[in-house]
Amino acid sequence: MSNEKDAQGTLLPDHQRLSGFGKLVRSTSLDEIPQLLNVLKGDMSLVGPRPLLPSYLPLYSKEQQKRHLVKPGITGWAQVNGRNAVSWQKKFELDVFYVERVNFAFDLKILFKTVLKVLNRSDINSNTAVTVEPFKGN
């Protein structure tokens, strides 16, 4: 994604700044490959709530903080049930749902659904932007 700005110095909308190659990389989820190193190091899991920016920590409700009871993952229940096409509130609900029901069979189901999502290239973008909007709290 470029840092192109309009005449007033404001960043252009995401869809105008994302190159053709960038769109391909995002649509095929190839941009997630470097996170496999974090899995190998033990910092992440294949399945779990997606890691979010540390600046969001003070914005979480008590319920949303439950997502930190498990390791973050490359894919998760929120990703296979809407990915960037669902609201922040729904993502947190799906993350907590996962945390409260984590087990090997559920992880396998999520991994299988992830493969289908990647092959179908679905729910990659939010309804309003190419990238996800920042979390502003509840």
Order of alpha helices (4+ residues) and beta strands (2+ residues): alpha-alpha-alpha-beta-beta-alpha-alpha-alpha
